[in-house]
Amino acid sequence: MQDWNDGLEAASEAWRRWCSALERTGLAALERTLSHDEIDLAEGVRYLSRLTRLALQGQMENNDSAHPYLSHGLSPTMKMGGDNPQGIYLSAPINGTDTFVVRGTRGSAVWVSFMAQRRPECVAQGLGVFGDAIFAPDLGVDADGSFELVVSPDEHAGNWIGSDEYSARLMIRQFFGDDVVPMDLTIENTTRGDEPKAPLALDDAVARLERAASHFELFVPLMQSELLAKGATANRFATDIGDPTSNHGGVPGGNAVTCRWQLELDEALVVRVTPPDPCPYWDVQVGNGWYETWDYRHFIAGICAPQAVMNDDGSVTLVVSHADPGTVNWLEAAHHRTGHLAIRWQLTDGQLPIPDTEVMPVAEVGARTGLTRVSLDQRSAQRRAQRSRVEQRFRV
């Protein structure tokens, strides 16, 4: 039993450190907004509150690898790092010594990935965010749609992800098109079996809060710096993650390009690109200067390959604007003068096409691009379907 006074001192110091990290890191971030518009500052305050919740959820809650369960990492109200507006992000605690078994059904996601995520301090030491991974094309699924996946340090037959001393969480990503049937999943630590859950100890609580502070201090400036670094030239794409082992959040199997767009109310950014081959999945997403996508219940923030209307030559033309151009493949600016646009390519054998861009009057988009027209009724139906898909993904 720990002495009360010693325990109180340790708990108080951990709380002071947590509050200090929030204040110091948050104030520094607010001074570096992408623009000086009120909406960017307002969303910055909200973003910092979301990252606070994300850090606490990831470190204080669901952090016992002996008794893991799957919880939502990102959601409509918890965003970071260019989240996919048509995705489900789940995670569970793991470690590098025990064996974990994920059981479930495949669902209808167009793209699925399972990844072993490393501890935040490993990123600061120069290691990539993720270790081993398995993707939808390689996921073995039974005839009835069910599957098992093993996470362990020792190799297993079938679906297997290798873990090591740096492994901290299992990340699961599901990216959907129009058909939304989420995976039905469970995770079990088979090494520990039915081992009783121990009560929370002060040392453990202090350590968790310390990790939450480190997480907040690392990821707030990391994500912001990524976008600011690419935003020197507006309305042009630059390579983003490129190297899937990037310390800046690169995801195994994926490459991306990012553009900082900046538009007047009567302007549109027209993007043209030919998706690489192979490329089993790609998507485009638009969002703010904090690397968040819009509130995708109410704004058109993303398009994935099955939803895009392609040109006859295999290319795709995308439009970002404040006003509706009345065409397909539209992403809205959502009351922002500037923000980010990212295109994610998956399993492209190293290909990273850089899109061409052109700013033009939004009134000329239809005539100059030849994109299929969309009526007001069709747009309203698109928005209703989008809200329905959000409800299906998050069951709310």
C-alpha positions in Angstrom: 0.0 0.0 0.0 1.4 3.4 -1.0 1.8 6.1 1.5 -1.0 8.6 1.2 1.2 11.7 1.1 3.5 10.2 -1.5 0.6 9.1 -3.6 -1.0 12.5 -3.4 2.2 14.2 -4.5 2.6 11.8 -7.5 -1.1 12.3 -8.5 -0.9 16.0 -8.2 2.3 16.2 -10.2 0.8 14.1 -12.9 -2.2 16.3 -13.1 -0.1 19.5 -13.2 2.0 18.0 -16.0 -1.2 17.1 -17.9 -2.7 20.6 -17.5 0.7 22.2 -18.4 0.9 20.2 -21.6 -2.6 21.2 -22.6 -1.9 24.9 -22.0 1.6 25.1 -23.6 0.8 23.0 -26.6 -2.6 24.4 -27.2 -1.6 28.0 -27.0 1.3 27.4 -29.4 -1.1 25.7 -31.9 -3.6 28.6 -31.8 -0.9 31.1 -32.8 -0.3 29.1 -36.0 -3.7 28.9 -37.7 -3.7 28.4 -41.5 -5.5 31.7 -41.9 -6.6 34.6 -39.7 -10.3 33.8 -40.3 -12.6 33.5 -37.3 -13.7 30.0 -38.4 -10.2 28.7 -38.3 -9.7 29.9 -34.8 -13.0 28.6 -33.6 -12.3 25.2 -35.1 -8.9 25.3 -33.5 -10.4 25.6 -30.1 -12.7 22.7 -30.9 -9.8 20.7 -32.4 -7.8 21.0 -29.3 -10.7 19.8 -27.2 -11.1 16.8 -29.5 -7.4 16.0 -29.3 -7.7 16.2 -25.5 -10.5 13.6 -25.6 -8.6 11.5 -28.1 -5.5 11.5 -26.0 -7.5 10.5 -22.9 -9.5 7.9 -24.6 -6.5 6.3 -26.1 -4.4 6.3 -23.0 -6.6 6.4 -19.9 -9.5 4.3 -21.3 -9.4 0.9 -23.0 -5.7 0.6 -22.3 -5.6 -2.8 -20.6 -4.2 -5.3 -23.1 -5.1 -8.1 -20.8 -8.8 -7.2 -21.3 -9.0 -5.5 -24.7 -12.1 -4.4 -26.5 -12.7 -2.4 -29.7 -13.7 1.2 -29.5 -14.0 4.0 -32.0 -10.8 5.9 -32.5 -12.1 8.6 -34.8 -15.7 9.6 -35.3 -17.9 12.5 -36.5 -16.9 14.4 -33.4 -13.3 13.2 -33.0 -11.1 13.9 -36.0 -7.4 14.3 -36.8 -4.9 13.6 -39.5 -7.1 13.8 -42.6 -9.7 11.3 -41.4 -11.7 9.6 -44.1 -15.3 11.0 -44.0 -16.6 7.6 -45.2 -14.6 5.5 -42.7 -14.8 3.6 -39.5 -11.7 3.7 -37.3 -11.5 1.1 -34.5 -8.7 0.3 -32.0 -7.9 -2.0 -29.1 -4.9 -2.3 -26.8 -2.3 -5.0 -27.6 1.2 -5.7 -26.5 4.3 -7.5 -28.0 4.2 -10.7 -25.9 0.6 -12.0 -25.8 -1.6 -13.6 -28.5 -4.8 -11.8 -29.5 -7.5 -13.1 -31.7 -9.9 -10.9 -33.7 -13.1 -12.7 -34.8 -15.8 -11.2 -37.0 -17.6 -10.8 -40.3 -16.2 -9.1 -43.4 -19.0 -6.6 -43.9 -19.2 -4.5 -47.1 -16.3 -2.0 -46.7 -14.5 -1.3 -50.0 -11.2 -1.1 -48.2 -10.1 -2.8 -44.9 -6.8 -2.7 -43.1 -5.6 -4.1 -39.8 -2.4 -2.5 -38.4 -0.2 -2.7 -35.3 0.3 0.8 -34.0 3.4 1.7 -32.0 3.6 3.7 -28.8 3.8 7.5 -29.3 7.3 7.8 -27.8 8.5 5.5 -30.6 7.5 8.1 -33.2 9.5 10.7 -31.3 12.5 8.4 -31.5 12.3 8.1 -35.3 10.3 5.0 -35.8 7.2 4.9 -38.0 3.7 5.1 -36.5 2.8 1.5 -37.6 4.4 -1.9 -37.7 3.0 -5.0 -39.4 -0.3 -4.8 -41.3 -2.8 -6.8 -43.4 -5.1 -5.4 -46.1 -8.5 -6.4 -47.6 -7.0 -8.1 -50.7 -5.0 -10.5 -48.4 -7.6 -11.0 -45.7 -8.7 -14.6 -45.7 -12.5 -14.9 -45.3 -14.7 -18.0 -45.0 -17.6 -18.7 -47.4 -20.1 -17.4 -44.8 -18.2 -14.1 -44.5 -16.6 -14.8 -41.2 -12.9 -14.7 -40.4 -10.3 -14.8 -37.6 -7.1 -12.8 -37.4 -4.2 -13.4 -35.0 -1.9 -10.8 -33.5 1.2 -12.2 -31.8 5.0 -12.1 -31.8 5.1 -15.7 -33.2 3.9 -16.4 -36.7 0.5 -18.1 -37.2 -1.1 -19.8 -40.2 -3.8 -17.7 -41.9 -4.5 -14.1 -41.1 -1.6 -12.9 -38.9 -0.1 -9.6 -37.8 3.3 -9.7 -36.1 3.7 -7.7 -32.9 6.9 -6.6 -31.2 8.1 -4.7 -28.2 6.8 -1.4 -29.6 3.3 -2.6 -30.3 0.6 -0.7 -28.4 -2.7 -0.8 -30.3 -4.4 -2.7 -33.1 -5.9 -0.2 -35.5 -8.8 -1.3 -37.9 -9.9 0.9 -40.8 -13.0 0.3 -42.9 -13.7 2.6 -45.8 -17.1 2.4 -47.5 -18.8 3.3 -50.7 -22.6 3.5 -51.0 -23.2 0.1 -49.4 -22.6 0.3 -45.6 -22.5 -2.9 -43.6 -19.8 -2.5 -40.9 -17.8 -5.5 -39.7 -19.1 -7.2 -36.5 -15.9 -7.7 -34.5 -14.6 -8.9 -31.2 -11.0 -9.2 -29.8 -9.7 -11.5 -27.1 -6.4 -11.9 -25.4 -6.1 -15.7 -25.5 -2.8 -15.7 -23.5 -4.5 -14.2 -20.4 -7.8 -16.1 -20.9 -10.2 -15.3 -18.1 -7.6 -13.7 -15.8 -9.5 -11.4 -13.4 -9.1 -7.7 -14.0 -7.0 -6.0 -11.4 -8.1 -2.8 -9.7 -6.6 0.5 -11.0 -3.4 1.3 -9.2 -2.1 4.8 -8.7 1.1 4.2 -10.5 -0.8 2.9 -13.5 -3.2 5.9 -13.5 -0.3 8.3 -13.3 1.6 6.5 -16.1 -1.6 6.6 -18.4 -2.0 10.3 -17.8 1.7 10.9 -18.6 1.2 9.0 -21.9 -1.9 11.1 -22.7 0.1 14.3 -22.2 2.9 12.9 -24.4 0.3 12.0 -27.0 -1.2 15.5 -27.0 2.2 17.2 -27.1 3.3 15.0 -30.1 0.3 14.9 -32.3 -1.1 18.5 -32.1 2.0 20.1 -33.6 2.8 17.1 -35.8 -0.5 17.3 -37.8 -0.5 21.1 -37.9 3.1 21.3 -39.1 2.4 18.8 -41.9 -0.3 20.9 -43.4 1.5 24.2 -42.9 4.6 22.9 -44.6 2.6 21.9 -47.6 0.6 25.1 -47.7 3.3 27.5 -48.9 1.7 27.4 -52.4 -2.0 27.4 -52.7 -4.1 25.3 -55.1 -1.2 22.9 -56.1 -0.6 19.4 -54.9 2.5 18.2 -53.2 3.5 14.7 -52.1 2.2 14.0 -48.7 3.0 10.8 -46.9 4.6 9.1 -49.9 6.8 6.8 -47.9 4.3 4.5 -46.0 6.8 4.2 -43.1 6.7 8.0 -42.7 7.1 9.2 -39.1 4.3 11.7 -39.9 1.5 9.2 -39.9 2.2 7.2 -43.0 -0.1 4.2 -43.2 1.2 0.9 -44.6 0.0 0.3 -48.1 -1.1 3.8 -48.6 0.3 6.9 -50.4 -1.3 10.3 -50.5 -1.0 13.8 -52.0 -2.2 17.0 -50.4 -3.2 20.4 -51.6 -3.9 23.6 -49.7 -6.8 25.2 -51.5 -7.7 28.9 -51.3 -10.7 30.2 -53.1 -12.9 33.3 -53.3 -16.7 32.8 -53.1 -17.2 32.8 -56.9 -14.2 30.5 -57.6 -13.8 26.7 -58.0 -10.7 24.5 -57.9 -10.8 21.9 -60.6 -8.6 18.8 -60.1 -7.8 16.3 -62.8 -5.9 13.1 -62.3 -5.7 9.5 -63.6 -5.7 7.0 -60.7 -2.8 4.6 -60.8 -3.1 1.0 -61.8 -3.0 -1.1 -59.7 -5.0 0.8 -57.1 -7.8 -1.3 -55.4 -9.1 1.7 -53.5 -8.7 5.5 -53.6 -10.6 8.4 -52.2 -10.5 12.2 -52.0 -11.4 14.3 -48.9 -11.7 18.0 -48.1 -11.4 19.7 -44.8 -10.0 22.5 -42.7 -6.6 23.8 -41.7 -6.4 21.5 -38.7 -6.4 18.4 -40.9 -10.0 17.6 -40.1 -12.7 16.8 -42.6 -15.9 18.7 -42.6 -18.9 17.6 -40.5 -19.8 14.9 -43.0 -23.4 14.6 -41.7 -24.1 17.9 -43.4 -21.4 18.7 -45.9 -20.1 16.8 -48.9 -16.6 16.1 -47.7 -15.4 13.0 -49.5 -15.7 10.8 -52.7 -14.3 7.3 -53.1 -13.6 5.3 -56.2 -17.0 3.5 -56.4 -18.8 6.9 -56.1 -16.8 9.0 -58.6 -18.0 9.6 -62.1 -15.0 8.9 -64.3 -14.0 10.5 -67.6 -13.9 8.3 -70.8 -10.1 8.3 -70.7 -10.0 6.8 -67.2 -9.2 10.1 -65.5 -11.4 11.8 -62.9 -12.3 15.5 -62.6 -13.1 16.8 -59.1 -14.4 20.2 -58.1 -14.0 22.2 -54.8 -16.1 25.4 -54.4 -18.3 27.4 -52.1 -21.3 27.4 -54.5 -22.7 24.3 -56.0 -21.4 24.0 -59.6 -24.3 21.7 -60.4 -22.1 18.8 -61.4 -21.0 15.4 -60.2 -17.8 15.0 -58.2 -18.3 18.1 -56.1 -16.7 18.8 -52.7 -17.9 21.8 -50.9 -15.8 24.5 -49.2 -18.2 24.6 -46.2 -17.8 28.3 -45.4 -14.0 28.3 -45.5 -11.7 30.4 -47.7 -8.9 27.9 -47.3 -8.4 24.3 -46.2 -6.8 21.0 -47.3 -7.6 18.5 -50.0 -6.1 15.1 -49.9 -6.2 12.1 -52.3 -5.4 8.7 -50.8 -4.1 5.9 -53.1 -3.9 2.3 -51.8 -1.5 -0.5 -52.9 -0.2 1.3 -56.0 3.2 -0.4 -56.2 4.9 2.9 -55.4 3.0 5.0 -58.0 2.1 8.5 -56.7 0.3 10.6 -59.4 0.3 14.3 -58.8 -3.0 15.9 -59.9 -3.3 18.9 -62.2 -5.2 21.9 -60.8 -7.0 24.9 -62.3 -8.9 27.7 -60.6 -11.9 29.0 -62.6 -15.2 30.8 -62.0 -17.6 28.4 -60.5 -20.2 29.4 -63.1 -18.0 28.0 -65.8 -17.3 24.6 -64.3 -20.1 22.8 -66.1 -19.2 24.1 -69.6 -15.4 23.8 -69.2 -15.2 20.4 -67.6 -18.0 18.5 -69.4 -19.0 16.9 -66.0 -22.5 15.4 -65.8 -25.0 17.8 -64.5 -26.7 17.4 -61.1 -30.1 18.9 -60.3 -31.2 20.4 -57.0 -33.4 17.4 -56.3 -30.5 15.0 -57.1 -28.2 17.0 -54.8 -30.8 16.9 -52.0 -31.0 13.1 -52.5 -27.2 12.8 -52.3 -27.1 14.7 -49.0 -29.9 12.5 -47.5 -28.1 9.3 -48.6 -24.8 10.7 -47.1 -26.5 11.3 -43.7 -28.0 7.8 -43.9 -24.6 6.2 -44.4 -23.2 8.1 -41.4 -26.1 6.7 -39.3 -25.4 3.2 -40.6 -21.7 3.4 -39.8 -22.1 4.8 -36.3 -25.5 3.4 -35.6 -26.8 6.7 -34.3 
